[in-house]
């Protein structure tokens, strides 16, 4: 399968695609409502508010209330999209996410905006690198990380009809289009590029970088498979097992802490098999970020295409 290669100069903010699809859904279904925490602008809900002023509830800077209001709306027959910056939605309201949404199985769509290190210079208080770890640990909550605008749109539409608790990690850091015309497939990894030496399992902003890394590795004679793991929970364990038997090593790449995130989820599958393969986990290794732009921080933590390429080639040659 050939890899879709987008122009590196053409990148997109996935929040825009999210907002456009949400407004389209609201035109089709009057049950669609939005709840936010004084984040109409940062959640890209300005147009939604203009078009549906009675269907947007701004609770102010009160994330715990925001999730509780969302749960109440869901139990009253609405389809609430609860939107806020991911560090505050998942950090301040974790108890409500656990009790009011997941435990109660309230069909709320939790939308974590600007995750990872998207807030750059605002620092660790505004970075959301722990969200995947926190939310993976909660039973009954689906965790979805779209890779580009097209997949974001598709995932938003899927979530509206899922009728169960969902967390959508909606990126702010601009990324190229990589998924083409593929529809989001819940619980299934997508092979964006096939390969026989090493598999790179990536999510969100790292998917386009993994594809770039695979192109560069091919020039050095290393064949890299790229999996877009857009569903973090539940994980596509079969795709991981196939990677173990069909390639010689696995690299995971995530804009999140490796403590409990995508890498940990993949490793949990790998170590339980009879013939585990070598792994490298790329991400933030249990430390707070220094001050800098998002691009600088991704480079600082070894999350560039070059870093992914180096990890993949290292695994392939170590086993040669």
C-alpha positions in Angstrom: 0.0 0.0 0.0 1.5 3.3 -1.0 1.7 6.2 1.5 -0.4 9.3 0.9 2.1 12.1 0.9 0.9 15.7 1.6 2.8 18.8 0.8 4.9 19.7 3.8 4.1 23.4 3.2 0.3 22.8 3.4 -0.8 22.2 7.0 -4.1 22.4 8.8 -5.5 23.1 12.3 -7.8 20.2 13.2 -9.9 22.4 15.4 -11.2 24.1 12.3 -12.4 20.8 10.8 -13.9 19.8 14.2 -15.9 23.0 14.3 -17.1 22.8 10.8 -18.3 19.2 11.2 -20.0 20.0 14.5 -22.0 22.8 12.9 -22.9 20.5 10.1 -24.1 17.9 12.5 -26.1 20.5 14.4 -27.9 21.5 11.2 -28.9 17.9 10.8 -29.8 17.1 14.4 -31.3 19.5 16.9 -30.1 17.3 19.8 -26.5 18.4 19.1 -25.3 20.9 21.7 -22.0 22.3 22.8 -20.7 23.0 26.3 -17.5 25.0 26.9 -15.5 26.6 29.7 -15.1 30.2 28.5 -13.4 28.7 25.5 -15.6 29.7 22.6 -12.7 31.1 20.7 -10.0 28.5 21.5 -12.5 25.7 20.8 -13.4 27.3 17.5 -17.0 27.6 18.5 -17.6 31.2 17.3 -19.6 30.2 14.2 -21.5 27.5 16.2 -22.5 30.2 18.7 -23.6 32.6 16.0 -25.7 29.9 14.3 -27.0 28.1 17.3 -26.9 30.6 20.2 -29.4 28.6 22.3 -27.4 25.4 21.9 -24.1 26.5 23.3 -23.7 26.6 27.0 -20.7 28.5 28.4 -20.2 27.6 32.0 -17.2 29.8 32.5 -13.9 28.6 33.9 -15.5 25.7 35.8 -14.5 22.5 34.1 -16.0 20.2 36.8 -19.4 21.9 36.3 -18.9 21.7 32.5 -18.6 18.0 32.5 -21.5 17.6 35.0 -23.7 19.8 32.8 -22.7 17.7 29.8 -23.6 14.5 31.6 -27.0 15.9 32.6 -27.7 17.0 29.0 -26.8 13.5 27.7 -29.1 11.8 30.2 -31.8 14.2 29.0 -31.6 13.1 25.4 -29.2 15.6 24.0 -25.8 14.8 22.3 -23.4 17.1 24.1 -19.9 18.0 22.8 -18.1 19.2 25.9 -15.2 21.3 24.7 -12.2 22.8 26.5 -8.4 22.9 26.5 -7.3 19.4 27.2 -5.1 20.1 30.2 -8.0 21.7 32.0 -10.8 19.4 30.8 -8.9 16.2 31.7 -6.9 17.6 34.7 -9.5 19.6 36.6 -12.5 17.5 35.8 -11.0 14.0 36.0 -13.3 12.9 38.8 -16.4 14.0 36.9 -15.1 12.3 33.7 -14.7 9.1 35.7 -18.0 9.3 37.8 -20.5 11.4 35.8 -19.5 10.2 32.3 -17.7 6.8 32.2 -19.1 5.1 35.3 -22.6 6.4 34.6 -22.2 5.6 30.9 -23.5 9.0 30.0 -23.1 9.5 26.2 -21.0 12.6 26.3 -18.4 13.5 23.7 -15.4 15.1 25.6 -13.3 17.2 23.3 -9.8 17.9 24.5 -8.6 20.9 22.5 -5.0 21.9 21.9 -3.5 18.8 23.5 0.1 17.8 23.8 2.4 20.8 23.8 0.3 22.9 21.5 0.4 25.8 23.9 4.1 26.0 23.6 5.5 29.0 25.6 2.7 28.9 28.1 4.5 26.0 29.6 3.7 22.8 31.5 0.6 24.2 33.2 -1.0 24.4 29.8 0.6 21.3 28.2 -1.6 18.2 28.1 0.8 15.3 27.9 -0.8 13.2 30.6 -4.3 13.0 29.2 -3.9 9.8 27.3 -2.5 8.1 30.4 -5.2 9.4 32.7 -8.1 8.5 30.4 -6.8 5.1 29.3 -7.0 4.1 32.9 -10.7 4.8 33.1 -13.1 2.0 32.2 -15.9 2.6 29.8 -14.3 5.5 28.0 -13.2 5.5 24.4 -10.1 7.5 23.6 -9.7 8.8 20.0 -6.8 10.8 18.5 -7.4 11.8 14.9 -4.3 12.4 12.7 -5.5 15.1 10.4 -8.6 17.3 9.4 -10.3 14.6 7.4 -10.0 12.0 10.1 -11.1 14.6 12.6 -14.3 15.3 10.7 -15.0 11.6 10.4 -14.3 10.9 14.0 -16.6 13.8 15.1 -19.4 12.4 13.0 -18.8 8.9 14.4 -18.8 10.2 18.0 -22.1 11.9 17.6 -23.7 8.6 16.9 -21.6 6.4 19.2 -24.1 6.7 22.1 -21.4 6.1 24.7 -18.7 8.1 26.5 -16.0 9.3 24.1 -12.9 11.4 24.4 -11.7 13.2 21.2 -8.1 14.7 21.3 -8.4 17.5 18.8 -5.0 18.9 17.7 -4.1 22.6 17.4 -0.6 22.2 16.1 -0.9 22.2 12.3 -0.4 19.0 10.4 -0.6 17.9 6.7 -3.4 15.8 5.3 -2.3 12.1 5.5 -5.4 9.9 5.7 -6.9 10.7 2.2 -10.5 9.6 1.8 -10.4 6.9 4.5 -13.2 7.0 7.0 -12.4 6.9 10.7 -12.7 3.3 11.8 -13.2 3.0 15.5 -11.0 0.5 17.2 -9.0 -0.2 14.1 -5.4 0.9 13.2 -5.0 2.1 9.7 -1.9 1.0 7.7 -0.9 4.2 5.9 2.3 2.6 4.6 3.3 -1.0 4.5 6.8 -2.2 5.4 8.6 -5.4 6.3 11.5 -4.4 8.6 10.0 -2.2 11.4 6.6 -0.9 12.3 6.0 2.7 13.5 2.8 3.0 15.6 1.9 6.7 15.7 -1.1 8.9 16.8 -2.2 12.4 16.2 0.5 14.9 15.2 3.1 12.1 15.0 1.5 10.3 12.1 2.6 12.7 9.4 6.1 12.7 10.9 6.1 8.9 10.9 5.3 8.8 7.2 8.1 11.3 6.5 10.4 9.1 8.6 9.4 6.0 6.6 10.2 7.8 3.3 13.7 8.8 4.6 14.3 5.3 6.0 13.5 3.7 2.6 16.3 5.8 1.1 18.6 4.0 3.5 17.3 0.6 2.7 14.9 0.1 5.7 11.3 -0.8 5.0 9.0 0.8 7.6 5.3 0.1 8.1 3.3 3.1 9.5 0.2 2.5 11.5 -2.2 5.3 12.4 -3.4 4.3 15.8 -6.2 6.8 16.0 -8.1 4.7 18.7 -6.0 4.5 21.8 -8.6 2.8 23.9 -9.7 0.2 23.0 -6.4 -0.6 21.3 -6.2 -2.6 18.0 -4.2 -5.4 19.5 -4.5 -7.6 16.4 -2.6 -4.9 14.4 0.1 -5.0 17.0 0.4 -8.8 16.9 0.6 -8.7 13.1 3.4 -6.1 13.3 5.2 -8.4 15.7 5.0 -11.4 13.3 5.5 -9.5 10.0 8.2 -7.0 11.1 11.2 -7.2 13.4 10.5 -4.3 15.8 8.1 -1.6 16.8 8.5 2.1 17.4 5.8 4.1 19.0 5.5 7.9 18.6 3.1 10.1 20.6 3.0 13.8 21.7 2.3 12.7 25.2 4.1 11.1 28.2 5.2 7.5 27.6 4.1 6.7 31.1 0.8 5.0 30.4 0.1 6.4 26.9 0.2 4.8 23.5 3.7 3.3 23.9 2.7 1.7 27.2 -0.5 0.3 25.7 1.5 -1.2 22.8 4.2 -2.5 25.1 1.5 -4.3 27.2 0.5 -6.3 24.2 4.1 -7.0 23.1 5.3 -8.3 26.4 2.4 -10.8 26.8 3.2 -12.6 23.5 5.4 -15.7 23.3 7.8 -14.0 21.0 8.0 -10.3 21.8 10.0 -8.0 19.5 12.3 -5.1 20.4 10.6 -1.7 21.0 11.4 2.0 21.2 9.0 4.4 22.7 9.2 8.0 21.6 7.4 10.7 23.6 7.9 12.7 26.8 9.7 10.6 29.4 8.1 11.7 32.7 9.4 15.3 32.8 8.1 18.8 32.4 9.0 20.8 29.3 11.2 23.8 29.2 9.9 27.1 27.7 9.7 27.2 23.9 7.5 26.9 20.9 5.7 23.7 20.1 8.1 23.0 17.2 11.1 23.5 19.5 9.6 21.3 22.2 8.9 18.5 19.7 12.5 18.6 18.6 13.7 18.9 22.2 11.9 15.7 23.1 13.0 13.7 20.0 9.7 13.8 18.2 10.8 14.8 14.7 10.7 12.7 11.6 14.5 12.4 11.9 14.2 11.0 15.4 11.5 8.5 14.3 13.7 7.5 11.3 16.7 7.0 13.5 14.8 4.8 16.0 13.4 2.7 13.2 16.7 2.2 11.5 18.4 1.4 14.8 15.9 -1.3 15.5 16.2 -2.8 12.0 20.0 -2.9 12.0 20.2 -4.1 15.6 18.3 -7.2 14.5 20.0 -7.7 11.2 
